Amino acid sequence: MAEIDKAKQKVIAEVVRRWIPSEVIPNYLRNLLNLPVERELSAKQKYLLEELDRADKE
């Protein structure tokens, strides 16, 4: 495999960092790898969403 120089590594890292928060990449990887989608929220996620709802109503 060819070596990637430091400048190219930096550019790749920056692009990946920008992609990570995007829903496009997780969806693409999920479809590409045929990963199962979690339909249920964890207890912690439910709690955090409820806290956000409460804070929004105040």
C-alpha positions in Angstrom: 0.0 0.0 0.0 1.3 3.5 -0.9 2.3 5.8 1.9 0.3 9.0 2.4 2.4 12.0 3.2 1.7 14.2 6.2 -0.1 17.0 4.2 -2.5 14.5 2.7 -3.1 12.9 6.1 -4.0 16.3 7.5 -6.5 17.0 4.7 -8.1 13.6 5.1 -8.4 14.0 8.8 -10.0 17.5 8.4 -12.6 16.1 5.9 -13.4 13.1 8.2 -13.9 15.5 11.1 -16.4 17.6 9.1 -18.2 14.4 8.0 -18.6 12.9 11.4 -21.3 15.3 12.7 -23.2 14.9 9.4 -26.0 12.3 9.2 -24.8 11.5 5.7 -21.8 9.5 6.7 -23.4 7.3 9.4 -26.3 6.6 7.1 -23.9 5.8 4.2 -21.8 3.5 6.4 -24.9 1.8 7.9 -26.2 1.1 4.4 -22.8 0.1 3.1 -22.1 -2.3 5.9 -25.7 -3.4 6.3 -25.6 -2.6 10.0 -28.8 -2.9 12.0 -30.5 0.3 13.1 -31.3 0.7 16.7 -35.1 1.5 17.0 -35.2 1.9 20.8 -33.6 4.7 22.7 -31.5 3.8 25.6 -32.7 4.9 29.1 -30.0 7.5 29.2 -31.0 8.9 25.8 -34.7 9.1 26.9 -33.7 10.8 30.1 -31.6 13.4 28.3 -34.4 14.1 25.8 -36.9 14.6 28.6 -34.4 17.0 30.3 -34.2 19.0 27.1 -38.0 19.1 26.8 -38.3 20.3 30.4 -35.6 23.0 29.9 -37.3 24.1 26.8 -40.7 24.5 28.5 -39.2 26.7 31.3 
